[in-house]
Amino acid sequence: MARTDADSWDLASSVGATATMVAAARAIASAEPEPLINDPYAASLVRAVGVDFFTKLVDGDLVLDGDDASAAEFMTSVMAVRTKFFDDFFLTAGAAGIRQAVILASGLDARAYRLPWPEGTVVYEIDQPDVIGAKTAAMEKLGAAPTAERRAVAVDLRDDWPAALRAAGFDPDLPTAWSAEGLLVYLPPEAQDRLFDNITALSATGSQLATEYHPDIAAAVRNRSQSMAERWREHGFDVDLSELWYTGERNSVVDYLTASGWSVTARRRPEVFAEYGRTFPDSEDAEPQRNSLAVVATRQ
């Protein structure tokens, strides 16, 4: 179903289902012989959502082949590297003395429970009410305890999320570590700019931000995503990723943040892979993401 300005979702539908897909990839990556990441909650969270396709994948009850297997292997590799990048970002920010973190569009992100946050850290998770509620309930059922003070902020990022964040106790006078992971392609170009404007307005000097920038990746992979969606329907999963992304020209994250008073560094995806001892694949599936950037910015 195509996106609308007022659409909503849970973890089994629309944009929310992509959070479950990413959690499945993290679960599979965590079970590799020499894993780059360790997310002990990912598989259980996928099972709690109950999308049969992803549950079978993480439990090993569904073995993909051909193009499906190749695409799944690439996605798992990308998510492992991406997860490691954002994990390291938060750990580095904590080591630098930052004790306030905000995870935007947190989905099934379990960092508030699995990272060794410094004492006194407050982690804010922002997402749709149904998503926040389902994850909170699932983690409670697992008996998982946050490793920082976790404050869930149930609000749509298209609404006045800065006000909701402040109401939850966020202090804009303190340096903050922000993450916008796997988020920007689900925002229209103007909403991307508005997101960064809000982050900038809430960020004290020394705040840090990690995000990604994909130069119109939605258009580049639209046909391949539609083909993949058709095959996945055979397994009972009926979400077409190509309908969830917003195409069209958007401002470069690097340029926009720089003009907004941030000091920005960016690395292409193959460089991030190499940093973690991985080789970026030389394949048709991988090519649209070759120029994607991993971005870290510091508020001046």
C-alpha positions as CSV (number, residue, x, y, z in Angstrom):
1,M,0.0,0.0,0.0
2,A,1.4,3.4,-1.0
3,R,2.3,5.9,1.7
4,T,0.0,8.8,2.8
5,D,0.6,11.8,5.0
6,A,-1.4,10.3,7.9
7,D,-0.6,6.6,7.6
8,S,0.3,4.6,10.7
9,W,1.6,1.1,11.3
10,D,2.5,-1.6,13.8
11,L,5.5,-4.0,13.6
12,A,3.8,-6.3,11.2
13,S,2.6,-3.7,8.6
14,S,4.0,-1.0,6.3
15,V,7.1,0.8,7.6
16,G,6.9,-1.1,10.9
17,A,7.4,-4.4,9.1
18,T,10.8,-3.1,7.9
19,A,11.9,-2.9,11.6
20,T,11.0,-6.5,12.0
21,M,12.9,-7.4,8.8
22,V,16.0,-5.5,10.1
23,A,15.7,-7.3,13.5
24,A,15.6,-10.6,11.6
25,A,18.8,-9.7,9.8
26,R,20.4,-8.8,13.1
27,A,19.3,-12.1,14.6
28,I,20.8,-14.0,11.6
29,A,24.0,-11.9,11.7
30,S,24.4,-12.5,15.5
31,A,24.2,-16.3,14.9
32,E,27.0,-16.3,12.3
33,P,30.2,-18.3,13.2
34,E,32.3,-15.2,13.7
35,P,29.6,-12.5,14.3
36,L,30.3,-8.8,13.9
37,I,27.5,-8.0,16.2
38,N,25.7,-9.6,19.2
39,D,22.0,-8.8,19.6
40,P,20.7,-11.4,22.0
41,Y,17.1,-10.0,21.8
42,A,16.6,-9.8,18.0
43,A,15.3,-13.3,17.4
44,S,12.9,-13.2,20.4
45,L,11.6,-9.8,19.3
46,V,11.0,-11.1,15.8
47,R,9.1,-14.1,17.2
48,A,7.0,-11.8,19.4
49,V,5.9,-9.8,16.4
50,G,4.7,-13.0,14.8
51,V,5.3,-12.4,11.1
52,D,5.6,-16.0,9.9
53,F,8.1,-15.3,7.2
54,F,10.6,-13.6,9.4
55,T,10.1,-16.1,12.3
56,K,10.8,-19.0,10.0
57,L,14.0,-17.2,8.8
58,V,15.4,-16.6,12.2
59,D,14.5,-20.1,13.4
60,G,16.1,-21.7,10.3
61,D,12.7,-23.2,9.2
62,L,12.8,-21.5,5.9
63,V,15.8,-21.8,3.6
64,L,16.0,-19.3,0.7
65,D,17.7,-20.1,-2.6
66,G,18.7,-18.4,-5.8
67,D,18.2,-14.6,-6.0
68,D,16.3,-14.7,-2.6
69,A,19.3,-16.2,-0.9
70,S,21.7,-13.7,-2.4
71,A,19.5,-10.8,-1.5
72,A,19.1,-12.0,2.1
73,E,22.8,-12.6,2.5
74,F,23.6,-9.1,1.3
75,M,20.9,-7.6,3.6
76,T,22.3,-9.5,6.6
77,S,25.8,-8.3,5.8
78,V,24.7,-4.7,5.4
79,M,22.6,-4.8,8.7
80,A,25.5,-6.3,10.6
81,V,27.9,-3.5,9.5
82,R,25.2,-0.8,10.0
83,T,24.4,-2.0,13.4
84,K,28.1,-2.1,14.4
85,F,28.5,1.4,13.0
86,F,25.7,2.8,15.2
87,D,26.8,0.7,18.2
88,D,30.3,2.2,18.0
89,F,28.8,5.7,17.6
90,F,26.9,5.5,20.9
91,L,29.8,3.9,22.7
92,T,32.2,6.6,21.5
93,A,29.8,9.3,22.4
94,G,29.4,7.8,25.9
95,A,33.2,7.6,26.3
96,A,33.3,11.4,25.4
97,G,31.0,12.1,28.3
98,I,27.6,12.3,26.6
99,R,24.9,11.0,28.9
100,Q,21.8,11.7,26.9
101,A,20.9,9.7,23.8
102,V,17.9,9.8,21.4
103,I,17.1,6.9,19.1
104,L,14.8,8.2,16.4
105,A,12.4,5.7,14.8
106,S,13.7,3.1,17.3
107,G,11.6,0.1,16.0
108,L,13.0,-3.1,17.4
109,D,16.4,-1.5,18.3
110,A,17.5,-3.1,21.6
111,R,20.5,-0.8,22.3
112,A,18.9,0.5,25.5
113,Y,19.1,-3.1,26.8
114,R,22.3,-4.5,25.3
115,L,24.9,-1.7,25.1
116,P,27.2,-1.0,28.1
117,W,26.0,2.5,28.6
118,P,28.0,4.7,31.1
119,E,26.3,5.2,34.5
120,G,23.8,8.0,34.4
121,T,22.9,7.7,30.7
122,V,19.3,8.4,29.7
123,V,18.2,6.8,26.4
124,Y,15.1,8.1,24.7
125,E,13.4,5.9,22.2
126,I,11.0,7.6,19.7
127,D,8.5,5.7,17.5
128,Q,4.9,5.2,16.7
129,P,2.7,4.3,19.8
130,D,1.9,0.8,18.5
131,V,5.6,0.1,17.9
132,I,6.8,1.4,21.3
133,G,4.0,-0.5,23.1
134,A,4.7,-3.8,21.4
135,K,8.5,-3.7,21.9
136,T,8.1,-2.6,25.6
137,A,5.7,-5.4,26.2
138,A,7.9,-8.0,24.5
139,M,11.0,-6.9,26.4
140,E,9.1,-7.1,29.7
141,K,7.9,-10.6,28.8
142,L,11.5,-11.6,28.1
143,G,12.5,-10.2,31.5
144,A,15.0,-7.9,29.9
145,A,16.3,-5.0,31.9
146,P,17.6,-1.8,30.3
147,T,21.3,-1.0,30.8
148,A,20.5,2.7,31.0
149,E,17.5,4.7,32.0
150,R,15.2,4.1,29.1
151,R,12.4,6.6,28.4
152,A,10.0,5.6,25.6
153,V,8.4,8.5,23.7
154,A,5.4,7.2,21.7
155,V,4.9,9.8,19.0
156,D,4.9,10.0,15.2
157,L,7.9,11.9,13.9
158,R,5.5,13.8,11.6
159,D,3.9,15.2,14.8
160,D,5.4,17.5,17.4
161,W,7.9,15.0,18.6
162,P,10.3,17.7,20.1
163,A,7.5,18.7,22.5
164,A,6.9,15.0,23.4
165,L,10.6,14.5,23.9
166,R,10.9,17.5,26.2
167,A,7.8,16.3,28.2
168,A,9.6,13.0,28.8
169,G,12.5,14.9,30.5
170,F,14.9,15.6,27.6
171,D,17.2,18.5,28.4
172,P,18.3,20.5,25.3
173,D,21.0,22.2,27.3
174,L,22.9,18.9,27.6
175,P,25.0,17.4,24.8
176,T,23.0,14.6,23.1
177,A,23.9,11.6,21.0
178,W,21.3,11.2,18.2
179,S,20.8,8.4,15.8
180,A,18.6,8.4,12.6
181,E,19.2,4.8,11.4
182,G,17.4,3.4,8.5
183,L,15.0,6.4,8.6
184,L,15.6,9.0,5.9
185,V,14.3,7.0,2.9
186,Y,10.9,6.8,4.6
187,L,10.6,10.5,4.8
188,P,9.7,12.9,2.0
189,P,12.6,15.2,1.1
190,E,11.1,18.2,3.0
191,A,10.5,16.1,6.1
192,Q,14.1,15.1,6.1
193,D,15.2,18.7,6.3
194,R,12.6,19.4,9.0
195,L,13.9,16.4,11.0
196,F,17.4,17.8,11.0
197,D,16.2,21.4,11.7
198,N,14.5,20.0,14.9
199,I,17.5,18.0,15.9
200,T,19.7,21.1,15.4
201,A,17.4,23.2,17.5
202,L,17.5,20.7,20.3
203,S,21.3,20.1,20.3
204,A,23.6,21.8,22.7
205,T,27.2,22.4,21.6
206,G,29.1,19.1,21.5
207,S,26.1,17.0,20.6
208,Q,26.7,14.2,18.1
209,L,24.6,12.7,15.3
210,A,24.9,9.5,13.4
211,T,22.9,8.9,10.2
212,E,23.1,7.7,6.7
213,Y,22.7,9.3,3.3
214,H,21.6,7.3,0.3
215,P,21.6,9.3,-3.0
216,D,18.1,8.4,-4.2
217,I,18.5,4.7,-3.4
218,A,14.8,4.3,-3.5
219,A,14.6,5.0,-7.3
220,A,17.7,2.9,-7.9
221,V,16.4,-0.3,-6.3
222,R,12.6,0.1,-6.9
223,N,12.3,-2.5,-9.7
224,R,14.4,-5.0,-7.7
225,S,12.3,-4.4,-4.6
226,Q,9.1,-5.0,-6.5
227,S,10.5,-8.3,-7.8
228,M,11.6,-9.4,-4.4
229,A,8.2,-8.5,-2.9
230,E,6.5,-10.7,-5.5
231,R,8.6,-13.7,-4.4
232,W,8.2,-12.9,-0.7
233,R,4.4,-13.0,-1.2
234,E,4.8,-16.7,-1.9
235,H,6.0,-17.1,1.7
236,G,3.1,-15.1,3.1
237,F,4.8,-11.7,3.5
238,D,2.8,-9.0,1.6
239,V,4.7,-5.7,2.1
240,D,6.3,-4.1,-1.0
241,L,9.3,-2.0,0.2
242,S,9.3,0.0,-3.0
243,E,6.0,1.5,-2.0
244,L,7.3,2.7,1.4
245,W,10.3,4.8,0.2
246,Y,10.0,8.4,-0.9
247,T,11.9,9.1,-4.2
248,G,12.8,12.5,-5.5
249,E,15.7,14.9,-5.2
250,R,16.6,15.7,-1.6
251,N,19.3,17.7,0.1
252,S,22.7,16.1,0.8
253,V,22.8,15.3,4.5
254,V,26.5,16.3,4.6
255,D,25.8,19.7,3.0
256,Y,22.6,20.4,5.0
257,L,24.2,19.6,8.3
258,T,27.3,21.5,7.6
259,A,25.2,24.6,6.7
260,S,23.3,24.1,9.9
261,G,26.4,24.4,12.1
262,W,27.6,20.8,12.4
263,S,31.1,19.5,11.7
264,V,30.5,16.5,9.5
265,T,32.5,13.4,8.4
266,A,31.2,10.8,6.0
267,R,32.4,7.5,4.6
268,R,31.2,5.5,1.7
269,R,29.7,2.1,2.6
270,P,32.7,0.0,1.2
271,E,35.0,2.0,3.5
272,V,32.8,1.1,6.6
273,F,32.8,-2.5,5.5
274,A,36.6,-2.5,5.3
275,E,36.9,-0.9,8.7
276,Y,35.1,-3.9,10.2
277,G,37.1,-6.5,8.2
278,R,34.4,-7.1,5.6
279,T,34.5,-6.8,1.8
280,F,31.6,-4.9,0.2
281,P,30.1,-7.2,-2.4
282,D,30.7,-6.7,-6.1
283,S,27.2,-7.6,-7.2
284,E,24.1,-6.2,-8.8
285,D,22.2,-6.2,-5.5
286,A,25.0,-4.2,-3.8
287,E,25.7,-1.6,-6.5
288,P,22.9,0.9,-5.6
289,Q,24.3,1.1,-2.1
290,R,28.0,1.5,-3.0
291,N,27.8,5.3,-2.7
292,S,25.7,5.3,0.5
293,L,27.3,7.3,3.2
294,A,27.7,6.7,6.9
295,V,27.6,10.1,8.5
296,V,28.8,11.4,11.9
297,A,28.3,15.1,12.8
298,T,29.2,17.2,15.9
299,R,27.4,20.3,16.8
300,Q,29.7,23.3,16.9
